[in-house]
Amino acid sequence: MTLPGSLTEQDGMCLCSRDITAGDVVTVLPGKDQHVEISLSKMSAREQMLLGIPLNPDLMDGADWEALPGIGPGLARDIVVDRHKNGEFCTIDRLERVPGIGSKRIEALRRYF
């Protein structure tokens, strides 16, 4: 499912389109004059893990990384900085490029991705 529209502005609001993925929360509320208001947000990593929804390493922020066992604030920050500096990870295996993350840690985290 894709939200309609492209990156445009209409009635003072930014409209964008992207595919809805696992872990997204779509809220539909009644608006004015028979219109509806649609908002899109994402579940936290903790919520996704509780529901068994696979995490996407390219959509996680520092708080999401810290929710994983064995990832503290420093390593979470390093992961986010690396992604901004070097681009998306695409797979969990590419986390090995972050200092402090080796194959053993990746195997321990794999079940969440």
Biopython code that builds the backbone (N, CA, C, O; Angstrom):
import numpy as np
from Bio.PDB.StructureBuilder import StructureBuilder

atoms = [
    (1, "MET", "N", (0.847, -1.177, 0.000)),
    (1, "MET", "CA", (0.000, 0.000, 0.000)),
    (1, "MET", "C", (0.884, 1.228, 0.000)),
    (1, "MET", "O", (1.890, 1.266, 0.708)),
    (2, "THR", "N", (0.534, 2.208, -0.762)),
    (2, "THR", "CA", (1.273, 3.458, -0.827)),
    (2, "THR", "C", (0.334, 4.594, -0.502)),
    (2, "THR", "O", (-0.796, 4.641, -0.989)),
    (3, "LEU", "N", (0.802, 5.506, 0.320)),
    (3, "LEU", "CA", (0.002, 6.692, 0.568)),
    (3, "LEU", "C", (-0.003, 7.532, -0.692)),
    (3, "LEU", "O", (1.033, 7.655, -1.346)),
    (4, "PRO", "N", (-1.147, 8.121, -1.057)),
    (4, "PRO", "CA", (-1.225, 8.863, -2.304)),
    (4, "PRO", "C", (-0.415, 10.150, -2.277)),
    (4, "PRO", "O", (-0.088, 10.683, -1.216)),
    (5, "GLY", "N", (-0.100, 10.636, -3.483)),
    (5, "GLY", "CA", (0.577, 11.920, -3.609)),
    (5, "GLY", "C", (2.074, 11.776, -3.753)),
    (5, "GLY", "O", (2.631, 10.701, -3.530)),
    (6, "SER", "N", (2.714, 12.848, -4.122)),
    (6, "SER", "CA", (4.164, 12.898, -4.156)),
    (6, "SER", "C", (4.568, 14.045, -3.260)),
    (6, "SER", "O", (3.706, 14.700, -2.674)),
    (7, "LEU", "N", (5.852, 14.305, -3.139)),
    (7, "LEU", "CA", (6.312, 15.356, -2.235)),
    (7, "LEU", "C", (5.837, 16.701, -2.754)),
    (7, "LEU", "O", (6.473, 17.312, -3.613)),
    (8, "THR", "N", (4.722, 17.146, -2.227)),
    (8, "THR", "CA", (4.117, 18.410, -2.638)),
    (8, "THR", "C", (3.562, 19.114, -1.415)),
    (8, "THR", "O", (3.575, 18.570, -0.312)),
    (9, "GLU", "N", (3.083, 20.307, -1.617)),
    (9, "GLU", "CA", (2.434, 21.033, -0.531)),
    (9, "GLU", "C", (1.038, 21.382, -0.980)),
    (9, "GLU", "O", (0.835, 21.904, -2.076)),
    (10, "GLN", "N", (0.073, 21.088, -0.123)),
    (10, "GLN", "CA", (-1.318, 21.362, -0.440)),
    (10, "GLN", "C", (-1.987, 21.895, 0.817)),
    (10, "GLN", "O", (-1.891, 21.287, 1.883)),
    (11, "ASP", "N", (-2.650, 23.007, 0.693)),
    (11, "ASP", "CA", (-3.339, 23.611, 1.833)),
    (11, "ASP", "C", (-2.407, 23.784, 3.029)),
    (11, "ASP", "O", (-2.817, 23.614, 4.178)),
    (12, "GLY", "N", (-1.156, 24.122, 2.750)),
    (12, "GLY", "CA", (-0.193, 24.363, 3.813)),
    (12, "GLY", "C", (0.355, 23.101, 4.460)),
    (12, "GLY", "O", (1.060, 23.184, 5.465)),
    (13, "MET", "N", (0.047, 21.943, 3.907)),
    (13, "MET", "CA", (0.531, 20.684, 4.472)),
    (13, "MET", "C", (1.437, 19.986, 3.470)),
    (13, "MET", "O", (1.192, 20.034, 2.265)),
    (14, "CYS", "N", (2.477, 19.342, 3.966)),
    (14, "CYS", "CA", (3.380, 18.575, 3.120)),
    (14, "CYS", "C", (2.794, 17.190, 2.908)),
    (14, "CYS", "O", (2.456, 16.496, 3.866)),
    (15, "LEU", "N", (2.677, 16.797, 1.665)),
    (15, "LEU", "CA", (2.183, 15.460, 1.332)),
    (15, "LEU", "C", (3.325, 14.681, 0.705)),
    (15, "LEU", "O", (4.026, 15.209, -0.159)),
    (16, "CYS", "N", (3.521, 13.471, 1.109)),
    (16, "CYS", "CA", (4.560, 12.651, 0.502)),
    (16, "CYS", "C", (4.042, 11.235, 0.339)),
    (16, "CYS", "O", (3.101, 10.820, 1.014)),
    (17, "SER", "N", (4.666, 10.507, -0.559)),
    (17, "SER", "CA", (4.253, 9.120, -0.738)),
    (17, "SER", "C", (5.431, 8.210, -0.471)),
    (17, "SER", "O", (6.572, 8.537, -0.799)),
    (18, "ARG", "N", (5.151, 7.081, 0.117)),
    (18, "ARG", "CA", (6.121, 6.025, 0.329)),
    (18, "ARG", "C", (5.343, 4.772, 0.655)),
    (18, "ARG", "O", (4.196, 4.837, 1.096)),
    (19, "ASP", "N", (5.963, 3.643, 0.440)),
    (19, "ASP", "CA", (5.317, 2.384, 0.767)),
    (19, "ASP", "C", (5.153, 2.267, 2.270)),
    (19, "ASP", "O", (6.016, 2.691, 3.039)),
    (20, "ILE", "N", (4.047, 1.693, 2.673)),
    (20, "ILE", "CA", (3.830, 1.396, 4.084)),
    (20, "ILE", "C", (4.535, 0.075, 4.366)),
    (20, "ILE", "O", (4.384, -0.895, 3.623)),
    (21, "THR", "N", (5.305, 0.048, 5.446)),
    (21, "THR", "CA", (6.080, -1.148, 5.774)),
    (21, "THR", "C", (5.685, -1.669, 7.145)),
    (21, "THR", "O", (4.986, -0.992, 7.899)),
    (22, "ALA", "N", (6.133, -2.873, 7.463)),
    (22, "ALA", "CA", (5.869, -3.467, 8.772)),
    (22, "ALA", "C", (6.399, -2.527, 9.855)),
    (22, "ALA", "O", (7.514, -2.016, 9.755)),
    (23, "GLY", "N", (5.597, -2.310, 10.877)),
    (23, "GLY", "CA", (5.989, -1.426, 11.964)),
    (23, "GLY", "C", (5.455, -0.015, 11.811)),
    (23, "GLY", "O", (5.571, 0.792, 12.733)),
    (24, "ASP", "N", (4.867, 0.297, 10.657)),
    (24, "ASP", "CA", (4.248, 1.613, 10.469)),
    (24, "ASP", "C", (2.906, 1.650, 11.180)),
    (24, "ASP", "O", (2.221, 0.633, 11.287)),
    (25, "VAL", "N", (2.540, 2.809, 11.658)),
    (25, "VAL", "CA", (1.245, 3.021, 12.293)),
    (25, "VAL", "C", (0.513, 4.076, 11.473)),
    (25, "VAL", "O", (0.966, 5.216, 11.369)),
    (26, "VAL", "N", (-0.607, 3.696, 10.897)),
    (26, "VAL", "CA", (-1.428, 4.614, 10.117)),
    (26, "VAL", "C", (-2.635, 4.978, 10.972)),
    (26, "VAL", "O", (-3.378, 4.102, 11.414)),
    (27, "THR", "N", (-2.825, 6.262, 11.201)),
    (27, "THR", "CA", (-3.954, 6.743, 11.993)),
    (27, "THR", "C", (-4.876, 7.532, 11.079)),
    (27, "THR", "O", (-4.434, 8.435, 10.368)),
    (28, "VAL", "N", (-6.142, 7.192, 11.099)),
    (28, "VAL", "CA", (-7.139, 7.883, 10.285)),
    (28, "VAL", "C", (-8.165, 8.476, 11.241)),
    (28, "VAL", "O", (-8.807, 7.755, 12.004)),
    (29, "LEU", "N", (-8.311, 9.799, 11.191)),
    (29, "LEU", "CA", (-9.240, 10.505, 12.060)),
    (29, "LEU", "C", (-10.215, 11.325, 11.226)),
    (29, "LEU", "O", (-9.850, 11.827, 10.163)),
    (30, "PRO", "N", (-11.449, 11.464, 11.697)),
    (30, "PRO", "CA", (-12.391, 12.310, 10.959)),
    (30, "PRO", "C", (-11.906, 13.761, 10.975)),
    (30, "PRO", "O", (-11.460, 14.270, 12.003)),
    (31, "GLY", "N", (-12.001, 14.403, 9.833)),
    (31, "GLY", "CA", (-11.606, 15.801, 9.716)),
    (31, "GLY", "C", (-12.840, 16.663, 9.512)),
    (31, "GLY", "O", (-13.937, 16.303, 9.938)),
    (32, "LYS", "N", (-12.659, 17.778, 8.875)),
    (32, "LYS", "CA", (-13.755, 18.710, 8.611)),
    (32, "LYS", "C", (-14.349, 18.434, 7.240)),
    (32, "LYS", "O", (-13.662, 17.945, 6.344)),
    (33, "ASP", "N", (-15.611, 18.746, 7.081)),
    (33, "ASP", "CA", (-16.282, 18.677, 5.784)),
    (33, "ASP", "C", (-16.121, 17.324, 5.100)),
    (33, "ASP", "O", (-15.768, 17.271, 3.921)),
    (34, "GLN", "N", (-16.368, 16.249, 5.805)),
    (34, "GLN", "CA", (-16.321, 14.889, 5.294)),
    (34, "GLN", "C", (-14.940, 14.460, 4.807)),
    (34, "GLN", "O", (-14.837, 13.505, 4.036)),
    (35, "HIS", "N", (-13.890, 15.132, 5.230)),
    (35, "HIS", "CA", (-12.520, 14.725, 4.928)),
    (35, "HIS", "C", (-11.978, 13.917, 6.098)),
    (35, "HIS", "O", (-12.548, 13.932, 7.189)),
    (36, "VAL", "N", (-10.899, 13.225, 5.872)),
    (36, "VAL", "CA", (-10.228, 12.511, 6.950)),
    (36, "VAL", "C", (-8.792, 13.001, 7.047)),
    (36, "VAL", "O", (-8.204, 13.452, 6.064)),
    (37, "GLU", "N", (-8.246, 12.906, 8.235)),
    (37, "GLU", "CA", (-6.840, 13.238, 8.454)),
    (37, "GLU", "C", (-6.089, 11.927, 8.628)),
    (37, "GLU", "O", (-6.457, 11.095, 9.456)),
    (38, "ILE", "N", (-5.046, 11.751, 7.850)),
    (38, "ILE", "CA", (-4.248, 10.533, 7.897)),
    (38, "ILE", "C", (-2.844, 10.900, 8.359)),
    (38, "ILE", "O", (-2.210, 11.797, 7.805)),
    (39, "SER", "N", (-2.371, 10.201, 9.375)),
    (39, "SER", "CA", (-0.987, 10.415, 9.811)),
    (39, "SER", "C", (-0.254, 9.078, 9.792)),
    (39, "SER", "O", (-0.855, 8.016, 9.957)),
    (40, "LEU", "N", (1.035, 9.154, 9.590)),
    (40, "LEU", "CA", (1.880, 7.971, 9.522)),
    (40, "LEU", "C", (3.024, 8.135, 10.506)),
    (40, "LEU", "O", (3.736, 9.138, 10.479)),
    (41, "SER", "N", (3.195, 7.157, 11.366)),
    (41, "SER", "CA", (4.314, 7.147, 12.304)),
    (41, "SER", "C", (4.850, 5.715, 12.344)),
    (41, "SER", "O", (4.354, 4.834, 11.642)),
    (42, "LYS", "N", (5.855, 5.500, 13.165)),
    (42, "LYS", "CA", (6.397, 4.143, 13.241)),
    (42, "LYS", "C", (6.431, 3.687, 14.687)),
    (42, "LYS", "O", (6.555, 4.485, 15.616)),
    (43, "MET", "N", (6.317, 2.384, 14.844)),
    (43, "MET", "CA", (6.441, 1.787, 16.169)),
    (43, "MET", "C", (7.900, 1.880, 16.608)),
    (43, "MET", "O", (8.809, 1.916, 15.779)),
    (44, "SER", "N", (8.105, 1.917, 17.897)),
    (44, "SER", "CA", (9.470, 1.866, 18.408)),
    (44, "SER", "C", (10.017, 0.451, 18.195)),
    (44, "SER", "O", (9.257, -0.491, 17.972)),
    (45, "ALA", "N", (11.311, 0.321, 18.264)),
    (45, "ALA", "CA", (11.938, -0.995, 18.129)),
    (45, "ALA", "C", (11.432, -1.934, 19.214)),
    (45, "ALA", "O", (11.212, -3.119, 18.962)),
    (46, "ARG", "N", (11.251, -1.416, 20.402)),
    (46, "ARG", "CA", (10.763, -2.242, 21.515)),
    (46, "ARG", "C", (9.383, -2.817, 21.194)),
    (46, "ARG", "O", (9.132, -3.997, 21.439)),
    (47, "GLU", "N", (8.484, -1.985, 20.645)),
    (47, "GLU", "CA", (7.150, -2.462, 20.275)),
    (47, "GLU", "C", (7.231, -3.506, 19.158)),
    (47, "GLU", "O", (6.547, -4.528, 19.201)),
    (48, "GLN", "N", (8.070, -3.236, 18.167)),
    (48, "GLN", "CA", (8.215, -4.186, 17.063)),
    (48, "GLN", "C", (8.760, -5.525, 17.558)),
    (48, "GLN", "O", (8.299, -6.579, 17.120)),
    (49, "MET", "N", (9.724, -5.494, 18.457)),
    (49, "MET", "CA", (10.294, -6.739, 18.982)),
    (49, "MET", "C", (9.240, -7.524, 19.757)),
    (49, "MET", "O", (9.166, -8.747, 19.638)),
    (50, "LEU", "N", (8.425, -6.830, 20.548)),
    (50, "LEU", "CA", (7.369, -7.507, 21.315)),
    (50, "LEU", "C", (6.358, -8.185, 20.400)),
    (50, "LEU", "O", (5.809, -9.231, 20.746)),
    (51, "LEU", "N", (6.112, -7.596, 19.238)),
    (51, "LEU", "CA", (5.137, -8.141, 18.293)),
    (51, "LEU", "C", (5.764, -9.082, 17.268)),
    (51, "LEU", "O", (5.057, -9.649, 16.435)),
    (52, "GLY", "N", (7.074, -9.251, 17.323)),
    (52, "GLY", "CA", (7.750, -10.132, 16.376)),
    (52, "GLY", "C", (7.877, -9.550, 14.982)),
    (52, "GLY", "O", (8.003, -10.293, 14.008)),
    (53, "ILE", "N", (7.844, -8.220, 14.874)),
    (53, "ILE", "CA", (7.992, -7.550, 13.580)),
    (53, "ILE", "C", (9.478, -7.304, 13.342)),
    (53, "ILE", "O", (10.132, -6.678, 14.176)),
    (54, "PRO", "N", (10.030, -7.782, 12.222)),
    (54, "PRO", "CA", (11.461, -7.577, 11.960)),
    (54, "PRO", "C", (11.830, -6.092, 11.903)),
    (54, "PRO", "O", (11.086, -5.278, 11.355)),
    (55, "LEU", "N", (12.972, -5.757, 12.467)),
    (55, "LEU", "CA", (13.477, -4.384, 12.452)),
    (55, "LEU", "C", (14.192, -4.107, 11.135)),
    (55, "LEU", "O", (14.713, -5.017, 10.490)),
    (56, "ASN", "N", (14.207, -2.842, 10.752)),
    (56, "ASN", "CA", (14.947, -2.400, 9.571)),
    (56, "ASN", "C", (16.095, -1.524, 10.064)),
    (56, "ASN", "O", (15.837, -0.451, 10.608)),
    (57, "PRO", "N", (17.342, -1.934, 9.898)),
    (57, "PRO", "CA", (18.459, -1.168, 10.445)),
    (57, "PRO", "C", (18.603, 0.228, 9.848)),
    (57, "PRO", "O", (19.290, 1.076, 10.417)),
    (58, "ASP", "N", (17.971, 0.469, 8.723)),
    (58, "ASP", "CA", (18.083, 1.770, 8.081)),
    (58, "ASP", "C", (17.011, 2.760, 8.536)),
    (58, "ASP", "O", (17.045, 3.927, 8.147)),
    (59, "LEU", "N", (16.068, 2.311, 9.350)),
    (59, "LEU", "CA", (15.008, 3.188, 9.836)),
    (59, "LEU", "C", (15.077, 3.416, 11.341)),
    (59, "LEU", "O", (14.200, 4.065, 11.913)),
    (60, "MET", "N", (16.111, 2.888, 11.982)),
    (60, "MET", "CA", (16.206, 2.958, 13.436)),
    (60, "MET", "C", (16.972, 4.194, 13.893)),
    (60, "MET", "O", (17.966, 4.589, 13.284)),
    (61, "ASP", "N", (16.486, 4.797, 14.983)),
    (61, "ASP", "CA", (17.214, 5.914, 15.585)),
    (61, "ASP", "C", (17.985, 5.388, 16.796)),
    (61, "ASP", "O", (17.948, 4.195, 17.097)),
    (62, "GLY", "N", (18.672, 6.278, 17.474)),
    (62, "GLY", "CA", (19.500, 5.871, 18.600)),
    (62, "GLY", "C", (18.725, 5.146, 19.686)),
    (62, "GLY", "O", (19.207, 4.149, 20.223)),
    (63, "ALA", "N", (17.530, 5.626, 20.021)),
    (63, "ALA", "CA", (16.715, 4.989, 21.058)),
    (63, "ALA", "C", (16.313, 3.578, 20.636)),
    (63, "ALA", "O", (16.255, 2.672, 21.467)),
    (64, "ASP", "N", (16.037, 3.395, 19.358)),
    (64, "ASP", "CA", (15.704, 2.053, 18.863)),
    (64, "ASP", "C", (16.885, 1.106, 19.035)),
    (64, "ASP", "O", (16.713, -0.027, 19.487)),
    (65, "TRP", "N", (18.083, 1.563, 18.677)),
    (65, "TRP", "CA", (19.272, 0.708, 18.818)),
    (65, "TRP", "C", (19.516, 0.359, 20.283)),
    (65, "TRP", "O", (19.883, -0.771, 20.604)),
    (66, "GLU", "N", (19.310, 1.338, 21.174)),
    (66, "GLU", "CA", (19.531, 1.089, 22.606)),
    (66, "GLU", "C", (18.558, 0.061, 23.174)),
    (66, "GLU", "O", (18.851, -0.558, 24.197)),
    (67, "ALA", "N", (17.411, -0.132, 22.535)),
    (67, "ALA", "CA", (16.431, -1.118, 23.009)),
    (67, "ALA", "C", (16.913, -2.549, 22.783)),
    (67, "ALA", "O", (16.385, -3.488, 23.378)),
    (68, "LEU", "N", (17.906, -2.709, 21.930)),
    (68, "LEU", "CA", (18.431, -4.050, 21.645)),
    (68, "LEU", "C", (19.404, -4.482, 22.742)),
    (68, "LEU", "O", (20.164, -3.661, 23.255)),
    (69, "PRO", "N", (19.384, -5.765, 23.102)),
    (69, "PRO", "CA", (20.319, -6.235, 24.135)),
    (69, "PRO", "C", (21.771, -6.100, 23.678)),
    (69, "PRO", "O", (22.126, -6.478, 22.561)),
    (70, "GLY", "N", (22.601, -5.549, 24.571)),
    (70, "GLY", "CA", (24.023, -5.410, 24.275)),
    (70, "GLY", "C", (24.400, -4.144, 23.537)),
    (70, "GLY", "O", (25.571, -3.945, 23.213)),
    (71, "ILE", "N", (23.416, -3.268, 23.258)),
    (71, "ILE", "CA", (23.701, -1.998, 22.577)),
    (71, "ILE", "C", (23.434, -0.867, 23.567)),
    (71, "ILE", "O", (22.293, -0.629, 23.963)),
    (72, "GLY", "N", (24.500, -0.178, 23.959)),
    (72, "GLY", "CA", (24.363, 0.953, 24.870)),
    (72, "GLY", "C", (24.307, 2.258, 24.108)),
    (72, "GLY", "O", (24.325, 2.260, 22.877)),
    (73, "PRO", "N", (24.238, 3.374, 24.826)),
    (73, "PRO", "CA", (24.111, 4.682, 24.177)),
    (73, "PRO", "C", (25.282, 5.025, 23.251)),
    (73, "PRO", "O", (25.073, 5.592, 22.179)),
    (74, "GLY", "N", (26.497, 4.690, 23.651)),
    (74, "GLY", "CA", (27.664, 5.003, 22.816)),
    (74, "GLY", "C", (27.656, 4.245, 21.505)),
    (74, "GLY", "O", (27.882, 4.832, 20.446)),
    (75, "LEU", "N", (27.399, 2.950, 21.563)),
    (75, "LEU", "CA", (27.370, 2.139, 20.354)),
    (75, "LEU", "C", (26.180, 2.521, 19.475)),
    (75, "LEU", "O", (26.293, 2.532, 18.249)),
    (76, "ALA", "N", (25.040, 2.834, 20.095)),
    (76, "ALA", "CA", (23.866, 3.277, 19.327)),
    (76, "ALA", "C", (24.208, 4.548, 18.544)),
    (76, "ALA", "O", (23.858, 4.677, 17.371)),
    (77, "ARG", "N", (24.885, 5.471, 19.196)),
    (77, "ARG", "CA", (25.286, 6.718, 18.538)),
    (77, "ARG", "C", (26.240, 6.427, 17.382)),
    (77, "ARG", "O", (26.108, 7.004, 16.303)),
    (78, "ASP", "N", (27.199, 5.531, 17.609)),
    (78, "ASP", "CA", (28.160, 5.180, 16.564)),
    (78, "ASP", "C", (27.471, 4.558, 15.346)),
    (78, "ASP", "O", (27.858, 4.821, 14.207)),
    (79, "ILE", "N", (26.454, 3.738, 15.590)),
    (79, "ILE", "CA", (25.717, 3.107, 14.486)),
    (79, "ILE", "C", (24.994, 4.163, 13.658)),
    (79, "ILE", "O", (25.054, 4.143, 12.429)),
    (80, "VAL", "N", (24.310, 5.081, 14.332)),
    (80, "VAL", "CA", (23.560, 6.131, 13.623)),
    (80, "VAL", "C", (24.519, 7.046, 12.858)),
    (80, "VAL", "O", (24.243, 7.413, 11.716)),
    (81, "VAL", "N", (25.639, 7.415, 13.475)),
    (81, "VAL", "CA", (26.632, 8.268, 12.809)),
    (81, "VAL", "C", (27.196, 7.562, 11.575)),
    (81, "VAL", "O", (27.343, 8.177, 10.519)),
    (82, "ASP", "N", (27.511, 6.269, 11.710)),
    (82, "ASP", "CA", (28.043, 5.517, 10.575)),
    (82, "ASP", "C", (27.044, 5.487, 9.416)),
    (82, "ASP", "O", (27.428, 5.660, 8.259)),
    (83, "ARG", "N", (25.775, 5.269, 9.725)),
    (83, "ARG", "CA", (24.769, 5.211, 8.663)),
    (83, "ARG", "C", (24.653, 6.560, 7.943)),
    (83, "ARG", "O", (24.514, 6.607, 6.721)),
    (84, "HIS", "N", (24.710, 7.642, 8.702)),
    (84, "HIS", "CA", (24.649, 8.970, 8.071)),
    (84, "HIS", "C", (25.889, 9.261, 7.241)),
    (84, "HIS", "O", (25.808, 9.902, 6.193)),
    (85, "LYS", "N", (27.018, 8.796, 7.707)),
    (85, "LYS", "CA", (28.295, 9.062, 7.035)),
    (85, "LYS", "C", (28.527, 8.150, 5.830)),
    (85, "LYS", "O", (29.002, 8.606, 4.790)),
    (86, "ASN", "N", (28.191, 6.859, 5.966)),
    (86, "ASN", "CA", (28.536, 5.866, 4.949)),
    (86, "ASN", "C", (27.352, 5.281, 4.183)),
    (86, "ASN", "O", (27.537, 4.436, 3.307)),
    (87, "GLY", "N", (26.154, 5.718, 4.503)),
    (87, "GLY", "CA", (24.978, 5.226, 3.786)),
    (87, "GLY", "C", (24.301, 4.061, 4.486)),
    (87, "GLY", "O", (24.754, 3.583, 5.526)),
    (88, "GLU", "N", (23.219, 3.625, 3.893)),
    (88, "GLU", "CA", (22.391, 2.580, 4.482)),
    (88, "GLU", "C", (23.151, 1.269, 4.670)),
    (88, "GLU", "O", (24.123, 0.981, 3.971)),
    (89, "PHE", "N", (22.674, 0.487, 5.638)),
    (89, "PHE", "CA", (23.259, -0.832, 5.886)),
    (89, "PHE", "C", (22.647, -1.882, 4.962)),
    (89, "PHE", "O", (23.333, -2.804, 4.522)),
    (90, "CYS", "N", (21.378, -1.741, 4.676)),
    (90, "CYS", "CA", (20.614, -2.680, 3.830)),
    (90, "CYS", "C", (20.401, -4.032, 4.507)),
    (90, "CYS", "O", (19.288, -4.558, 4.465)),
    (91, "THR", "N", (21.408, -4.603, 5.119)),
    (91, "THR", "CA", (21.261, -5.866, 5.847)),
    (91, "THR", "C", (21.974, -5.756, 7.186)),
    (91, "THR", "O", (22.843, -4.904, 7.371)),
    (92, "ILE", "N", (21.610, -6.601, 8.090)),
    (92, "ILE", "CA", (22.224, -6.631, 9.419)),
    (92, "ILE", "C", (23.722, -6.939, 9.330)),
    (92, "ILE", "O", (24.502, -6.463, 10.155)),
    (93, "ASP", "N", (24.121, -7.724, 8.343)),
    (93, "ASP", "CA", (25.526, -8.113, 8.217)),
    (93, "ASP", "C", (26.449, -6.922, 7.972)),
    (93, "ASP", "O", (27.623, -6.969, 8.338)),
    (94, "ARG", "N", (25.939, -5.868, 7.365)),
    (94, "ARG", "CA", (26.789, -4.708, 7.080)),
    (94, "ARG", "C", (27.070, -3.865, 8.316)),
    (94, "ARG", "O", (27.832, -2.901, 8.249)),
    (95, "LEU", "N", (26.460, -4.220, 9.444)),
    (95, "LEU", "CA", (26.774, -3.524, 10.699)),
    (95, "LEU", "C", (28.212, -3.768, 11.128)),
    (95, "LEU", "O", (28.747, -3.032, 11.957)),
    (96, "GLU", "N", (28.838, -4.794, 10.572)),
    (96, "GLU", "CA", (30.226, -5.103, 10.936)),
    (96, "GLU", "C", (31.181, -3.954, 10.632)),
    (96, "GLU", "O", (32.283, -3.907, 11.177)),
    (97, "ARG", "N", (30.777, -3.042, 9.782)),
    (97, "ARG", "CA", (31.650, -1.901, 9.467)),
    (97, "ARG", "C", (31.717, -0.895, 10.618)),
    (97, "ARG", "O", (32.557, 0.005, 10.602)),
    (98, "VAL", "N", (30.836, -1.039, 11.621)),
    (98, "VAL", "CA", (30.837, -0.146, 12.778)),
    (98, "VAL", "C", (31.790, -0.703, 13.823)),
    (98, "VAL", "O", (31.626, -1.846, 14.252)),
    (99, "PRO", "N", (32.793, 0.082, 14.246)),
    (99, "PRO", "CA", (33.704, -0.393, 15.286)),
    (99, "PRO", "C", (32.920, -0.802, 16.540)),
    (99, "PRO", "O", (32.048, -0.068, 17.005)),
    (100, "GLY", "N", (33.242, -1.972, 17.071)),
    (100, "GLY", "CA", (32.550, -2.464, 18.258)),
    (100, "GLY", "C", (31.478, -3.496, 17.937)),
    (100, "GLY", "O", (30.895, -4.097, 18.840)),
    (101, "ILE", "N", (31.224, -3.698, 16.659)),
    (101, "ILE", "CA", (30.250, -4.713, 16.254)),
    (101, "ILE", "C", (30.972, -5.750, 15.406)),
    (101, "ILE", "O", (31.503, -5.453, 14.335)),
    (102, "GLY", "N", (30.974, -6.964, 15.916)),
    (102, "GLY", "CA", (31.590, -8.066, 15.191)),
    (102, "GLY", "C", (30.572, -9.132, 14.851)),
    (102, "GLY", "O", (29.377, -8.960, 15.093)),
    (103, "SER", "N", (31.034, -10.210, 14.301)),
    (103, "SER", "CA", (30.143, -11.275, 13.842)),
    (103, "SER", "C", (29.348, -11.904, 14.989)),
    (103, "SER", "O", (28.194, -12.286, 14.793)),
    (104, "LYS", "N", (29.943, -12.020, 16.178)),
    (104, "LYS", "CA", (29.226, -12.608, 17.320)),
    (104, "LYS", "C", (28.044, -11.732, 17.735)),
    (104, "LYS", "O", (26.956, -12.239, 18.011)),
    (105, "ARG", "N", (28.260, -10.427, 17.778)),
    (105, "ARG", "CA", (27.177, -9.518, 18.163)),
    (105, "ARG", "C", (26.077, -9.540, 17.103)),
    (105, "ARG", "O", (24.890, -9.528, 17.431)),
    (106, "ILE", "N", (26.471, -9.572, 15.844)),
    (106, "ILE", "CA", (25.482, -9.623, 14.765)),
    (106, "ILE", "C", (24.632, -10.887, 14.879)),
    (106, "ILE", "O", (23.413, -10.832, 14.720)),
    (107, "GLU", "N", (25.271, -12.021, 15.153)),
    (107, "GLU", "CA", (24.511, -13.276, 15.296)),
    (107, "GLU", "C", (23.545, -13.198, 16.478)),
    (107, "GLU", "O", (22.438, -13.733, 16.415)),
    (108, "ALA", "N", (23.965, -12.530, 17.557)),
    (108, "ALA", "CA", (23.085, -12.380, 18.723)),
    (108, "ALA", "C", (21.880, -11.481, 18.412)),
    (108, "ALA", "O", (20.815, -11.648, 19.005)),
    (109, "LEU", "N", (22.044, -10.540, 17.493)),
    (109, "LEU", "CA", (20.966, -9.602, 17.148)),
    (109, "LEU", "C", (20.114, -10.060, 15.958)),
    (109, "LEU", "O", (19.020, -9.540, 15.737)),
    (110, "ARG", "N", (20.607, -11.010, 15.216)),
    (110, "ARG", "CA", (19.956, -11.409, 13.952)),
    (110, "ARG", "C", (18.468, -11.721, 14.117)),
    (110, "ARG", "O", (17.678, -11.408, 13.225)),
    (111, "ARG", "N", (18.078, -12.315, 15.208)),
    (111, "ARG", "CA", (16.685, -12.725, 15.373)),
    (111, "ARG", "C", (15.704, -11.560, 15.393)),
    (111, "ARG", "O", (14.501, -11.760, 15.223)),
    (112, "TYR", "N", (16.211, -10.332, 15.601)),
    (112, "TYR", "CA", (15.349, -9.154, 15.616)),
    (112, "TYR", "C", (15.178, -8.528, 14.242)),
    (112, "TYR", "O", (14.354, -7.629, 14.067)),
    (113, "PHE", "N", (15.957, -8.999, 13.255)),
    (113, "PHE", "CA", (15.953, -8.361, 11.926)),
    (113, "PHE", "C", (15.400, -9.272, 10.847)),
    (113, "PHE", "O", (15.332, -8.880, 9.682)),
]
sb = StructureBuilder()
sb.init_structure("model")
sb.init_model(0)
sb.init_chain("A")
sb.init_seg("    ")
for serial, (resi, resn, name, xyz) in enumerate(atoms, 1):
    if name == "N":
        sb.init_residue(resn, " ", resi, " ")
    sb.init_atom(name, np.array(xyz, "f"), 0.0, 1.0, " ", f" {name:<3s}", serial, name[0])
structure = sb.get_structure()
